Amino acid sequence: MIDAVVIGAGQSGLAAAHALRHEGLAPVVLEAGPEPVGSWPSYYDSLTLFSPARYSSLPGLPFPGDPDHYPHRDEVVDYLRRYAKNLAVDLRTGQRVVAVRRDDGQFTVRVEDGTELTARVVIAASGAFGQPHRPALPGLESFTGAVLHSADYREPSPFIGQRVVVVGAANTAVQVAHELARVATVTLATRKPVTFAPQRPLGRDVHFWSVASGFDHLPIGHLLRTAPHMPVNDDGRYRRALAAGSPDQRRVFTTVDGDTVTWPDGTREHVDTILLATGYRPALSYLDPADRGHRKGISTTSPGLGFVGLEWQRSFASATLRGVGRDARHVVRRLLRRPAP
């Protein structure tokens, strides 16, 4: 009988394992991939955090370098590798969990190779970014050009000279469209106008104000889940680029016919690539659909089951490096029925 099984060894799983160790438990962490770095290596090459290093740490290990610099994707990967190495837990890579069932007050966790583990507690920490979301857009299935998700995008050179439509209105969509506009003719197709939030209001990073005001800690994730889309963090470059038409912004196309899209004003034009920057869904296929509901990270149907790393799980920061540690502490203490510190 294992104290706890943590599913996933990205930032959420590592934070959960740290919280369990802090409470005196010896968790087993199961990671489907080859190393404990989550989805970070698969993100596009130019990705840079919006949060400075001082606000991008997991519990117990500050992010290295200038606290005010904005870490690059590869810096995050290196940081997670070092965090996992220093964690001193039973961390097993190449272990894809395919099923979790609960019987007689305990869980059986089955791995793809047939291995089964029995535990009192299970934390689903496979994150909010494991399953690219591909919305049903009108006529998209008939498009004869290339259809990609932002999960497939790395850098702009394959798109030189193309006509590209990027679908989405959040940070990734705007970043990728801006980068592609240097080498291609790009339209950012959105359902609503893009809105922006200043990166450094009054000369301080927005995360400083979020922490100083207490907003980062407010348990209002249930309200944010149904809120309109969040604004794009911007130091001014993206707003200027859209205003200059590079990329231009239009409402999502109404139909697709072969390699031609039709815009809401009736204009038709050839398009080479449609890139969907339409977000992700949690990768929780190993759980019965009835067990995927939660309240602030605690299963509403299965005692002993918790979640860490879901978007808007408890707060604005729940799916971020700076937020998963706080959520992990809350979830672990609730699962163990211990009072909050």
Protein Blocks (a to p, Z undefined) as FASTA:
>chain_A
ZZbdcedjbfklmmmmmmmmmnopacddddfblbdebjmlmpcfklccfbdfklmccehi
acedjfkbccdfklmmmmmmmmmmmnopacdehiacfbdcdeehiacdddfkopacddfb
dcdfebjalbccddddehklmpcbdcddfklpcbfmlmgoiacddedjbfklmmmmmmmm
mmpccddddfbdcddddfbgghiafklmmmmnommmpccklmmmmgccdddddehlmmmm
mmnopacdddddfbdehjaccdfkopacddfbdcddebjaddfklpcfklmgceehiafk
bghiacehiahklmmmlmgmklmmmmmmmmmmmmnopacZZ
